[in-house]
Amino acid sequence: MGITEKTAKILPNGMVNVFKKPVMKGKHHLMYGLSPLRNRLYPRKFQVYCLGVPRTGTASIAGLFEKKYRARHEPEDLITAAKIVGYFNNSLDKTEMTSFVKKRDASLWLEMESSHFLYFYLDILIQEFKEAKFILLMRDCYSWLNSYINHQLGRPLSVKSTFWTKLRDIYFKDNFKHSKQEHILAEKGLYTLDGYLSQWKTYNQNVISWVPESRLLIVRTSEIDTQTDKLENFVGIPAHSLDLTRSHLNVRTKGFDLLSKIDKNFLKEKFDFYCKDLMRIYFPELYKMDYGIPK
């Protein structure tokens, strides 16, 4: 028995329980003062990262795991968004970003993290955590775009959320200009169809390309609650250990239906240009139905 385990034997139970939890200050985990004792006493049963473009179900995946495992959705979101912006703008180099990612991981000490922004340092996660596995949530291009536009309109960012605004710009802004057919998006302060759909394509293609096939599971958003056996097998956990009552979190009911106000032929041209290849492979039934664009 090592000194760490011997120490645990003589500590009061209350003190040992402290080591099970991330080091906290208010609502935020600390990036210093980590607990190596906790991490050694309570090793991870597994290490899995779930990602997908925003509005693909990452909250639901975290919900499935939270009851029995150390799982979180978008933990340390503000500080992580700030670091991503700095990394993207080259004010933070890869060595500095790698150091942040490793300290963040040791502080959180999660078995399952589910966050769309993992994509921005996916290369670091793949390299630094060689036993980690990855789940990619993929949603068909039409329902995803409709949902994300509804999300933007229904949840405007405050002045305090500058990093989230910058992160959205990194995702979708680029140098595209609104065409006359999508003037309604410009009027609402939204991005272009090119901005949204090019990111849908790039994000999904890159995850599939970067993550070794043996470490990647692709799950369609609409099938999260019917694929729990596949998730359990992939992660290597007992059957029926996921909490199905939390498989539909962060669902937004209010819809603005802006896509119905854009010419359907124009929409299809955009989907064809950006989404055809992935849709044909992962959503063949919708691809054959013009991507599910309502008639």
C-alpha positions as protocol buffer text, in pm:
chain_id: "A"
residue {
  index: 1
  type: MET
  ca { x: 0 y: 0 z: 0 }
}
residue {
  index: 2
  type: GLY
  ca { x: 148 y: 335 z: -105 }
}
residue {
  index: 3
  type: ILE
  ca { x: 177 y: 644 z: 114 }
}
residue {
  index: 4
  type: THR
  ca { x: -124 y: 802 z: -57 }
}
residue {
  index: 5
  type: GLU
  ca { x: -350 y: 508 z: 28 }
}
residue {
  index: 6
  type: LYS
  ca { x: -210 y: 489 z: 385 }
}
residue {
  index: 7
  type: THR
  ca { x: -284 y: 857 z: 434 }
}
residue {
  index: 8
  type: ALA
  ca { x: -643 y: 801 z: 320 }
}
residue {
  index: 9
  type: LYS
  ca { x: -686 y: 525 z: 579 }
}
residue {
  index: 10
  type: ILE
  ca { x: -618 y: 759 z: 870 }
}
residue {
  index: 11
  type: LEU
  ca { x: -807 y: 1063 z: 742 }
}
residue {
  index: 12
  type: PRO
  ca { x: -1159 y: 1134 z: 872 }
}
residue {
  index: 13
  type: ASN
  ca { x: -1428 y: 1038 z: 621 }
}
residue {
  index: 14
  type: GLY
  ca { x: -1536 y: 1399 z: 580 }
}
residue {
  index: 15
  type: MET
  ca { x: -1186 y: 1499 z: 477 }
}
residue {
  index: 16
  type: VAL
  ca { x: -1156 y: 1209 z: 234 }
}
residue {
  index: 17
  type: ASN
  ca { x: -1484 y: 1316 z: 73 }
}
residue {
  index: 18
  type: VAL
  ca { x: -1334 y: 1658 z: 6 }
}
residue {
  index: 19
  type: PHE
  ca { x: -1074 y: 1494 z: -213 }
}
residue {
  index: 20
  type: LYS
  ca { x: -1346 y: 1344 z: -430 }
}
residue {
  index: 21
  type: LYS
  ca { x: -1456 y: 1687 z: -543 }
}
residue {
  index: 22
  type: PRO
  ca { x: -1291 y: 1943 z: -772 }
}
residue {
  index: 23
  type: VAL
  ca { x: -1122 y: 2232 z: -597 }
}
residue {
  index: 24
  type: MET
  ca { x: -1380 y: 2511 z: -603 }
}
residue {
  index: 25
  type: LYS
  ca { x: -1394 y: 2887 z: -558 }
}
residue {
  index: 26
  type: GLY
  ca { x: -1752 y: 3006 z: -576 }
}
residue {
  index: 27
  type: LYS
  ca { x: -1898 y: 2841 z: -885 }
}
residue {
  index: 28
  type: HIS
  ca { x: -1562 y: 2793 z: -1054 }
}
residue {
  index: 29
  type: HIS
  ca { x: -1297 y: 2525 z: -1036 }
}
residue {
  index: 30
  type: LEU
  ca { x: -949 y: 2649 z: -960 }
}
residue {
  index: 31
  type: MET
  ca { x: -674 y: 2605 z: -1215 }
}
residue {
  index: 32
  type: TYR
  ca { x: -422 y: 2572 z: -931 }
}
residue {
  index: 33
  type: GLY
  ca { x: -410 y: 2416 z: -586 }
}
residue {
  index: 34
  type: LEU
  ca { x: -511 y: 2085 z: -741 }
}
residue {
  index: 35
  type: SER
  ca { x: -569 y: 1773 z: -540 }
}
residue {
  index: 36
  type: PRO
  ca { x: -328 y: 1501 z: -657 }
}
residue {
  index: 37
  type: LEU
  ca { x: -430 y: 1298 z: -353 }
}
residue {
  index: 38
  type: ARG
  ca { x: -793 y: 1300 z: -466 }
}
residue {
  index: 39
  type: ASN
  ca { x: -697 y: 1202 z: -820 }
}
residue {
  index: 40
  type: ARG
  ca { x: -485 y: 910 z: -702 }
}
residue {
  index: 41
  type: LEU
  ca { x: -741 y: 789 z: -450 }
}
residue {
  index: 42
  type: TYR
  ca { x: -1028 y: 808 z: -697 }
}
residue {
  index: 43
  type: PRO
  ca { x: -899 y: 712 z: -1040 }
}
residue {
  index: 44
  type: ARG
  ca { x: -1128 y: 753 z: -1336 }
}
residue {
  index: 45
  type: LYS
  ca { x: -1325 y: 449 z: -1446 }
}
residue {
  index: 46
  type: PHE
  ca { x: -1295 y: 586 z: -1799 }
}
residue {
  index: 47
  type: GLN
  ca { x: -1219 y: 911 z: -1981 }
}
residue {
  index: 48
  type: VAL
  ca { x: -1460 y: 1017 z: -2252 }
}
residue {
  index: 49
  type: TYR
  ca { x: -1517 y: 1346 z: -2431 }
}
residue {
  index: 50
  type: CYS
  ca { x: -1840 y: 1419 z: -2616 }
}
residue {
  index: 51
  type: LEU
  ca { x: -1856 y: 1699 z: -2870 }
}
residue {
  index: 52
  type: GLY
  ca { x: -2069 y: 1825 z: -3155 }
}
residue {
  index: 53
  type: VAL
  ca { x: -2160 y: 2161 z: -3302 }
}
residue {
  index: 54
  type: PRO
  ca { x: -2382 y: 2362 z: -3062 }
}
residue {
  index: 55
  type: ARG
  ca { x: -2742 y: 2234 z: -3043 }
}
residue {
  index: 56
  type: THR
  ca { x: -2659 y: 1870 z: -3109 }
}
residue {
  index: 57
  type: GLY
  ca { x: -2734 y: 1728 z: -2764 }
}
residue {
  index: 58
  type: THR
  ca { x: -2416 y: 1758 z: -2557 }
}
residue {
  index: 59
  type: ALA
  ca { x: -2623 y: 1851 z: -2249 }
}
residue {
  index: 60
  type: SER
  ca { x: -2825 y: 1532 z: -2289 }
}
residue {
  index: 61
  type: ILE
  ca { x: -2515 y: 1312 z: -2309 }
}
residue {
  index: 62
  type: ALA
  ca { x: -2381 y: 1465 z: -1987 }
}
residue {
  index: 63
  type: GLY
  ca { x: -2722 y: 1407 z: -1830 }
}
residue {
  index: 64
  type: LEU
  ca { x: -2712 y: 1037 z: -1917 }
}
residue {
  index: 65
  type: PHE
  ca { x: -2386 y: 993 z: -1725 }
}
residue {
  index: 66
  type: GLU
  ca { x: -2426 y: 1233 z: -1431 }
}
residue {
  index: 67
  type: LYS
  ca { x: -2618 y: 1004 z: -1197 }
}
residue {
  index: 68
  type: LYS
  ca { x: -2346 y: 739 z: -1161 }
}
residue {
  index: 69
  type: TYR
  ca { x: -2032 y: 897 z: -1304 }
}
residue {
  index: 70
  type: ARG
  ca { x: -1834 y: 1219 z: -1278 }
}
residue {
  index: 71
  type: ALA
  ca { x: -1983 y: 1402 z: -1575 }
}
residue {
  index: 72
  type: ARG
  ca { x: -2038 y: 1768 z: -1660 }
}
residue {
  index: 73
  type: HIS
  ca { x: -2175 y: 1976 z: -1946 }
}
residue {
  index: 74
  type: GLU
  ca { x: -1960 y: 2273 z: -2050 }
}
residue {
  index: 75
  type: PRO
  ca { x: -1768 y: 2305 z: -1722 }
}
residue {
  index: 76
  type: GLU
  ca { x: -1556 y: 2615 z: -1671 }
}
residue {
  index: 77
  type: ASP
  ca { x: -1724 y: 2768 z: -1974 }
}
residue {
  index: 78
  type: LEU
  ca { x: -1618 y: 3132 z: -1940 }
}
residue {
  index: 79
  type: ILE
  ca { x: -1251 y: 3077 z: -1866 }
}
residue {
  index: 80
  type: THR
  ca { x: -1234 y: 2806 z: -2132 }
}
residue {
  index: 81
  type: ALA
  ca { x: -1399 y: 3031 z: -2391 }
}
residue {
  index: 82
  type: ALA
  ca { x: -1150 y: 3305 z: -2306 }
}
residue {
  index: 83
  type: LYS
  ca { x: -857 y: 3068 z: -2355 }
}
residue {
  index: 84
  type: ILE
  ca { x: -1001 y: 2943 z: -2685 }
}
residue {
  index: 85
  type: VAL
  ca { x: -1033 y: 3297 z: -2816 }
}
residue {
  index: 86
  type: GLY
  ca { x: -673 y: 3366 z: -2715 }
}
residue {
  index: 87
  type: TYR
  ca { x: -554 y: 3043 z: -2877 }
}
residue {
  index: 88
  type: PHE
  ca { x: -744 y: 3120 z: -3195 }
}
residue {
  index: 89
  type: ASN
  ca { x: -604 y: 3475 z: -3210 }
}
residue {
  index: 90
  type: ASN
  ca { x: -248 y: 3354 z: -3142 }
}
residue {
  index: 91
  type: SER
  ca { x: -213 y: 3544 z: -2815 }
}
residue {
  index: 92
  type: LEU
  ca { x: -183 y: 3198 z: -2655 }
}
residue {
  index: 93
  type: ASP
  ca { x: 56 y: 2950 z: -2815 }
}
residue {
  index: 94
  type: LYS
  ca { x: 8 y: 2574 z: -2826 }
}
residue {
  index: 95
  type: THR
  ca { x: 241 y: 2511 z: -2531 }
}
residue {
  index: 96
  type: GLU
  ca { x: 41 y: 2749 z: -2314 }
}
residue {
  index: 97
  type: MET
  ca { x: -292 y: 2604 z: -2432 }
}
residue {
  index: 98
  type: THR
  ca { x: -170 y: 2251 z: -2366 }
}
residue {
  index: 99
  type: SER
  ca { x: -70 y: 2350 z: -2013 }
}
residue {
  index: 100
  type: PHE
  ca { x: -413 y: 2502 z: -1952 }
}
residue {
  index: 101
  type: VAL
  ca { x: -593 y: 2193 z: -2088 }
}
residue {
  index: 102
  type: LYS
  ca { x: -390 y: 1958 z: -1866 }
}
residue {
  index: 103
  type: LYS
  ca { x: -440 y: 2169 z: -1552 }
}
residue {
  index: 104
  type: ARG
  ca { x: -809 y: 2205 z: -1631 }
}
residue {
  index: 105
  type: ASP
  ca { x: -843 y: 1829 z: -1669 }
}
residue {
  index: 106
  type: ALA
  ca { x: -659 y: 1755 z: -1344 }
}
residue {
  index: 107
  type: SER
  ca { x: -879 y: 2005 z: -1158 }
}
residue {
  index: 108
  type: LEU
  ca { x: -1209 y: 1885 z: -1299 }
}
residue {
  index: 109
  type: TRP
  ca { x: -1108 y: 1517 z: -1296 }
}
residue {
  index: 110
  type: LEU
  ca { x: -1412 y: 1413 z: -1495 }
}
residue {
  index: 111
  type: GLU
  ca { x: -1491 y: 1078 z: -1646 }
}
residue {
  index: 112
  type: MET
  ca { x: -1724 y: 1234 z: -1902 }
}
residue {
  index: 113
  type: GLU
  ca { x: -1704 y: 1590 z: -2033 }
}
residue {
  index: 114
  type: SER
  ca { x: -1958 y: 1694 z: -2292 }
}
residue {
  index: 115
  type: SER
  ca { x: -1895 y: 2032 z: -2457 }
}
residue {
  index: 116
  type: HIS
  ca { x: -1911 y: 2168 z: -2809 }
}
residue {
  index: 117
  type: PHE
  ca { x: -1599 y: 2381 z: -2748 }
}
residue {
  index: 118
  type: LEU
  ca { x: -1376 y: 2075 z: -2699 }
}
residue {
  index: 119
  type: TYR
  ca { x: -1334 y: 2093 z: -3076 }
}
residue {
  index: 120
  type: PHE
  ca { x: -1102 y: 2393 z: -3051 }
}
residue {
  index: 121
  type: TYR
  ca { x: -834 y: 2195 z: -2869 }
}
residue {
  index: 122
  type: LEU
  ca { x: -927 y: 1847 z: -2988 }
}
residue {
  index: 123
  type: ASP
  ca { x: -575 y: 1790 z: -3122 }
}
residue {
  index: 124
  type: ILE
  ca { x: -438 y: 1846 z: -2770 }
}
residue {
  index: 125
  type: LEU
  ca { x: -690 y: 1608 z: -2611 }
}
residue {
  index: 126
  type: ILE
  ca { x: -610 y: 1336 z: -2864 }
}
residue {
  index: 127
  type: GLN
  ca { x: -236 y: 1373 z: -2808 }
}
residue {
  index: 128
  type: GLU
  ca { x: -225 y: 1423 z: -2430 }
}
residue {
  index: 129
  type: PHE
  ca { x: -489 y: 1168 z: -2326 }
}
residue {
  index: 130
  type: LYS
  ca { x: -409 y: 865 z: -2535 }
}
residue {
  index: 131
  type: GLU
  ca { x: -659 y: 637 z: -2359 }
}
residue {
  index: 132
  type: ALA
  ca { x: -947 y: 883 z: -2391 }
}
residue {
  index: 133
  type: LYS
  ca { x: -1240 y: 807 z: -2618 }
}
residue {
  index: 134
  type: PHE
  ca { x: -1456 y: 1052 z: -2810 }
}
residue {
  index: 135
  type: ILE
  ca { x: -1824 y: 1070 z: -2899 }
}
residue {
  index: 136
  type: LEU
  ca { x: -1932 y: 1287 z: -3190 }
}
residue {
  index: 137
  type: LEU
  ca { x: -2295 y: 1395 z: -3190 }
}
residue {
  index: 138
  type: MET
  ca { x: -2417 y: 1465 z: -3540 }
}
residue {
  index: 139
  type: ARG
  ca { x: -2746 y: 1631 z: -3626 }
}
residue {
  index: 140
  type: ASP
  ca { x: -2889 y: 1659 z: -3974 }
}
residue {
  index: 141
  type: CYS
  ca { x: -2814 y: 1993 z: -4134 }
}
residue {
  index: 142
  type: TYR
  ca { x: -3170 y: 2125 z: -4168 }
}
residue {
  index: 143
  type: SER
  ca { x: -3299 y: 2056 z: -3816 }
}
residue {
  index: 144
  type: TRP
  ca { x: -2964 y: 2166 z: -3672 }
}
residue {
  index: 145
  type: LEU
  ca { x: -2967 y: 2500 z: -3857 }
}
residue {
  index: 146
  type: ASN
  ca { x: -3328 y: 2565 z: -3762 }
}
residue {
  index: 147
  type: SER
  ca { x: -3254 y: 2485 z: -3398 }
}
residue {
  index: 148
  type: TYR
  ca { x: -2941 y: 2698 z: -3381 }
}
residue {
  index: 149
  type: ILE
  ca { x: -3115 y: 3001 z: -3531 }
}
residue {
  index: 150
  type: ASN
  ca { x: -3397 y: 2956 z: -3277 }
}
residue {
  index: 151
  type: HIS
  ca { x: -3135 y: 2932 z: -3003 }
}
residue {
  index: 152
  type: GLN
  ca { x: -2963 y: 3253 z: -3111 }
}
residue {
  index: 153
  type: LEU
  ca { x: -3287 y: 3448 z: -3133 }
}
residue {
  index: 154
  type: GLY
  ca { x: -3430 y: 3304 z: -2812 }
}
residue {
  index: 155
  type: ARG
  ca { x: -3114 y: 3347 z: -2607 }
}
residue {
  index: 156
  type: PRO
  ca { x: -2940 y: 3674 z: -2695 }
}
residue {
  index: 157
  type: LEU
  ca { x: -2601 y: 3722 z: -2533 }
}
residue {
  index: 158
  type: SER
  ca { x: -2552 y: 3992 z: -2273 }
}
residue {
  index: 159
  type: VAL
  ca { x: -2276 y: 4252 z: -2277 }
}
residue {
  index: 160
  type: LYS
  ca { x: -2100 y: 4046 z: -2011 }
}
residue {
  index: 161
  type: SER
  ca { x: -2085 y: 3745 z: -2245 }
}
residue {
  index: 162
  type: THR
  ca { x: -1822 y: 3894 z: -2474 }
}
residue {
  index: 163
  type: PHE
  ca { x: -1626 y: 3571 z: -2493 }
}
residue {
  index: 164
  type: TRP
  ca { x: -1934 y: 3379 z: -2608 }
}
residue {
  index: 165
  type: THR
  ca { x: -1992 y: 3642 z: -2877 }
}
residue {
  index: 166
  type: LYS
  ca { x: -1632 y: 3604 z: -2992 }
}
residue {
  index: 167
  type: LEU
  ca { x: -1666 y: 3227 z: -2986 }
}
residue {
  index: 168
  type: ARG
  ca { x: -1978 y: 3243 z: -3205 }
}
residue {
  index: 169
  type: ASP
  ca { x: -1786 y: 3466 z: -3446 }
}
residue {
  index: 170
  type: ILE
  ca { x: -1504 y: 3211 z: -3461 }
}
residue {
  index: 171
  type: TYR
  ca { x: -1759 y: 2945 z: -3545 }
}
residue {
  index: 172
  type: PHE
  ca { x: -1977 y: 3123 z: -3799 }
}
residue {
  index: 173
  type: LYS
  ca { x: -1866 y: 3471 z: -3904 }
}
residue {
  index: 174
  type: ASP
  ca { x: -1577 y: 3425 z: -4148 }
}
residue {
  index: 175
  type: ASN
  ca { x: -1582 y: 3667 z: -4444 }
}
residue {
  index: 176
  type: PHE
  ca { x: -1917 y: 3570 z: -4594 }
}
residue {
  index: 177
  type: LYS
  ca { x: -2173 y: 3832 z: -4700 }
}
residue {
  index: 178
  type: HIS
  ca { x: -2551 y: 3793 z: -4684 }
}
residue {
  index: 179
  type: SER
  ca { x: -2709 y: 3739 z: -5023 }
}
residue {
  index: 180
  type: LYS
  ca { x: -3044 y: 3896 z: -5110 }
}
residue {
  index: 181
  type: GLN
  ca { x: -3220 y: 3560 z: -5067 }
}
residue {
  index: 182
  type: GLU
  ca { x: -3124 y: 3553 z: -4697 }
}
residue {
  index: 183
  type: HIS
  ca { x: -3189 y: 3916 z: -4611 }
}
residue {
  index: 184
  type: ILE
  ca { x: -3410 y: 3806 z: -4321 }
}
residue {
  index: 185
  type: LEU
  ca { x: -3104 y: 3661 z: -4147 }
}
residue {
  index: 186
  type: ALA
  ca { x: -2920 y: 3990 z: -4185 }
}
residue {
  index: 187
  type: GLU
  ca { x: -3219 y: 4181 z: -4050 }
}
residue {
  index: 188
  type: LYS
  ca { x: -3220 y: 3964 z: -3736 }
}
residue {
  index: 189
  type: GLY
  ca { x: -2845 y: 4004 z: -3679 }
}
residue {
  index: 190
  type: LEU
  ca { x: -2772 y: 3641 z: -3770 }
}
residue {
  index: 191
  type: TYR
  ca { x: -2485 y: 3491 z: -3963 }
}
residue {
  index: 192
  type: THR
  ca { x: -2499 y: 3380 z: -4327 }
}
residue {
  index: 193
  type: LEU
  ca { x: -2605 y: 3038 z: -4444 }
}
residue {
  index: 194
  type: ASP
  ca { x: -2250 y: 2995 z: -4571 }
}
residue {
  index: 195
  type: GLY
  ca { x: -2117 y: 3070 z: -4223 }
}
residue {
  index: 196
  type: TYR
  ca { x: -2345 y: 2823 z: -4048 }
}
residue {
  index: 197
  type: LEU
  ca { x: -2325 y: 2539 z: -4299 }
}
residue {
  index: 198
  type: SER
  ca { x: -1952 y: 2562 z: -4368 }
}
residue {
  index: 199
  type: GLN
  ca { x: -1894 y: 2518 z: -3994 }
}
residue {
  index: 200
  type: TRP
  ca { x: -2138 y: 2226 z: -3975 }
}
residue {
  index: 201
  type: LYS
  ca { x: -1937 y: 2056 z: -4248 }
}
residue {
  index: 202
  type: THR
  ca { x: -1589 y: 2148 z: -4122 }
}
residue {
  index: 203
  type: TYR
  ca { x: -1655 y: 2058 z: -3759 }
}
residue {
  index: 204
  type: ASN
  ca { x: -1797 y: 1714 z: -3837 }
}
residue {
  index: 205
  type: GLN
  ca { x: -1544 y: 1631 z: -4106 }
}
residue {
  index: 206
  type: ASN
  ca { x: -1249 y: 1732 z: -3890 }
}
residue {
  index: 207
  type: VAL
  ca { x: -1360 y: 1530 z: -3587 }
}
residue {
  index: 208
  type: ILE
  ca { x: -1406 y: 1223 z: -3807 }
}
residue {
  index: 209
  type: SER
  ca { x: -1069 y: 1284 z: -3971 }
}
residue {
  index: 210
  type: TRP
  ca { x: -866 y: 1369 z: -3660 }
}
residue {
  index: 211
  type: VAL
  ca { x: -987 y: 1113 z: -3405 }
}
residue {
  index: 212
  type: PRO
  ca { x: -857 y: 758 z: -3462 }
}
residue {
  index: 213
  type: GLU
  ca { x: -1144 y: 535 z: -3569 }
}
residue {
  index: 214
  type: SER
  ca { x: -1094 y: 298 z: -3274 }
}
residue {
  index: 215
  type: ARG
  ca { x: -1146 y: 589 z: -3031 }
}
residue {
  index: 216
  type: LEU
  ca { x: -1452 y: 747 z: -3195 }
}
residue {
  index: 217
  type: LEU
  ca { x: -1825 y: 676 z: -3176 }
}
residue {
  index: 218
  type: ILE
  ca { x: -2065 y: 875 z: -3395 }
}
residue {
  index: 219
  type: VAL
  ca { x: -2420 y: 911 z: -3262 }
}
residue {
  index: 220
  type: ARG
  ca { x: -2706 y: 1085 z: -3438 }
}
residue {
  index: 221
  type: THR
  ca { x: -2872 y: 1341 z: -3212 }
}
residue {
  index: 222
  type: SER
  ca { x: -3219 y: 1204 z: -3279 }
}
residue {
  index: 223
  type: GLU
  ca { x: -3105 y: 859 z: -3158 }
}
residue {
  index: 224
  type: ILE
  ca { x: -2937 y: 949 z: -2828 }
}
residue {
  index: 225
  type: ASP
  ca { x: -3202 y: 776 z: -2616 }
}
residue {
  index: 226
  type: THR
  ca { x: -3211 y: 464 z: -2836 }
}
residue {
  index: 227
  type: GLN
  ca { x: -2834 y: 415 z: -2854 }
}
residue {
  index: 228
  type: THR
  ca { x: -2753 y: 385 z: -2484 }
}
residue {
  index: 229
  type: ASP
  ca { x: -2644 y: 21 z: -2522 }
}
residue {
  index: 230
  type: LYS
  ca { x: -2397 y: 127 z: -2790 }
}
residue {
  index: 231
  type: LEU
  ca { x: -2273 y: 411 z: -2568 }
}
residue {
  index: 232
  type: GLU
  ca { x: -2227 y: 175 z: -2273 }
}
residue {
  index: 233
  type: ASN
  ca { x: -2037 y: -79 z: -2484 }
}
residue {
  index: 234
  type: PHE
  ca { x: -1815 y: 191 z: -2632 }
}
residue {
  index: 235
  type: VAL
  ca { x: -1728 y: 344 z: -2295 }
}
residue {
  index: 236
  type: GLY
  ca { x: -1697 y: 5 z: -2125 }
}
residue {
  index: 237
  type: ILE
  ca { x: -1952 y: 50 z: -1847 }
}
residue {
  index: 238
  type: PRO
  ca { x: -2226 y: -186 z: -1720 }
}
residue {
  index: 239
  type: ALA
  ca { x: -2547 y: -218 z: -1918 }
}
residue {
  index: 240
  type: HIS
  ca { x: -2838 y: 1 z: -1801 }
}
residue {
  index: 241
  type: SER
  ca { x: -2609 y: 231 z: -1601 }
}
residue {
  index: 242
  type: LEU
  ca { x: -2706 y: 544 z: -1796 }
}
residue {
  index: 243
  type: ASP
  ca { x: -2997 y: 759 z: -1679 }
}
residue {
  index: 244
  type: LEU
  ca { x: -3254 y: 766 z: -1959 }
}
residue {
  index: 245
  type: THR
  ca { x: -3471 y: 1016 z: -1773 }
}
residue {
  index: 246
  type: ARG
  ca { x: -3211 y: 1283 z: -1861 }
}
residue {
  index: 247
  type: SER
  ca { x: -3167 y: 1208 z: -2229 }
}
residue {
  index: 248
  type: HIS
  ca { x: -3355 y: 1519 z: -2351 }
}
residue {
  index: 249
  type: LEU
  ca { x: -3199 y: 1815 z: -2175 }
}
residue {
  index: 250
  type: ASN
  ca { x: -3172 y: 2175 z: -2296 }
}
residue {
  index: 251
  type: VAL
  ca { x: -3462 y: 2132 z: -2538 }
}
residue {
  index: 252
  type: ARG
  ca { x: -3594 y: 2462 z: -2675 }
}
residue {
  index: 253
  type: THR
  ca { x: -3961 y: 2462 z: -2767 }
}
residue {
  index: 254
  type: LYS
  ca { x: -4007 y: 2816 z: -2901 }
}
residue {
  index: 255
  type: GLY
  ca { x: -3939 y: 2837 z: -3273 }
}
residue {
  index: 256
  type: PHE
  ca { x: -3906 y: 3136 z: -3504 }
}
residue {
  index: 257
  type: ASP
  ca { x: -3916 y: 2932 z: -3826 }
}
residue {
  index: 258
  type: LEU
  ca { x: -3701 y: 3174 z: -4024 }
}
residue {
  index: 259
  type: LEU
  ca { x: -3588 y: 2907 z: -4268 }
}
residue {
  index: 260
  type: SER
  ca { x: -3944 y: 2880 z: -4399 }
}
residue {
  index: 261
  type: LYS
  ca { x: -3909 y: 3241 z: -4515 }
}
residue {
  index: 262
  type: ILE
  ca { x: -3607 y: 3160 z: -4734 }
}
residue {
  index: 263
  type: ASP
  ca { x: -3653 y: 3026 z: -5086 }
}
residue {
  index: 264
  type: LYS
  ca { x: -3646 y: 2646 z: -5072 }
}
residue {
  index: 265
  type: ASN
  ca { x: -3440 y: 2609 z: -5389 }
}
residue {
  index: 266
  type: PHE
  ca { x: -3181 y: 2849 z: -5250 }
}
residue {
  index: 267
  type: LEU
  ca { x: -3169 y: 2649 z: -4926 }
}
residue {
  index: 268
  type: LYS
  ca { x: -3124 y: 2324 z: -5112 }
}
residue {
  index: 269
  type: GLU
  ca { x: -2839 y: 2470 z: -5317 }
}
residue {
  index: 270
  type: LYS
  ca { x: -2659 y: 2567 z: -4998 }
}
residue {
  index: 271
  type: PHE
  ca { x: -2719 y: 2226 z: -4837 }
}
residue {
  index: 272
  type: ASP
  ca { x: -2597 y: 2057 z: -5156 }
}
residue {
  index: 273
  type: PHE
  ca { x: -2280 y: 2264 z: -5159 }
}
residue {
  index: 274
  type: TYR
  ca { x: -2181 y: 2210 z: -4796 }
}
residue {
  index: 275
  type: CYS
  ca { x: -2367 y: 1911 z: -4657 }
}
residue {
  index: 276
  type: LYS
  ca { x: -2427 y: 1662 z: -4936 }
}
residue {
  index: 277
  type: ASP
  ca { x: -2139 y: 1424 z: -4868 }
}
residue {
  index: 278
  type: LEU
  ca { x: -2194 y: 1386 z: -4495 }
}
residue {
  index: 279
  type: MET
  ca { x: -2573 y: 1376 z: -4526 }
}
residue {
  index: 280
  type: ARG
  ca { x: -2555 y: 1105 z: -4789 }
}
residue {
  index: 281
  type: ILE
  ca { x: -2350 y: 886 z: -4550 }
}
residue {
  index: 282
  type: TYR
  ca { x: -2507 y: 959 z: -4211 }
}
residue {
  index: 283
  type: PHE
  ca { x: -2861 y: 1070 z: -4298 }
}
residue {
  index: 284
  type: PRO
  ca { x: -2939 y: 895 z: -4629 }
}
residue {
  index: 285
  type: GLU
  ca { x: -3314 y: 898 z: -4568 }
}
residue {
  index: 286
  type: LEU
  ca { x: -3317 y: 1278 z: -4529 }
}
residue {
  index: 287
  type: TYR
  ca { x: -3071 y: 1332 z: -4810 }
}
residue {
  index: 288
  type: LYS
  ca { x: -3316 y: 1160 z: -5045 }
}
residue {
  index: 289
  type: MET
  ca { x: -3592 y: 1393 z: -4919 }
}
residue {
  index: 290
  type: ASP
  ca { x: -3409 y: 1718 z: -5002 }
}
residue {
  index: 291
  type: TYR
  ca { x: -3257 y: 1724 z: -4651 }
}
residue {
  index: 292
  type: GLY
  ca { x: -3599 y: 1731 z: -4490 }
}
residue {
  index: 293
  type: ILE
  ca { x: -3679 y: 2082 z: -4612 }
}
residue {
  index: 294
  type: PRO
  ca { x: -4057 y: 2120 z: -4561 }
}
residue {
  index: 295
  type: LYS
  ca { x: -4249 y: 2133 z: -4887 }
}
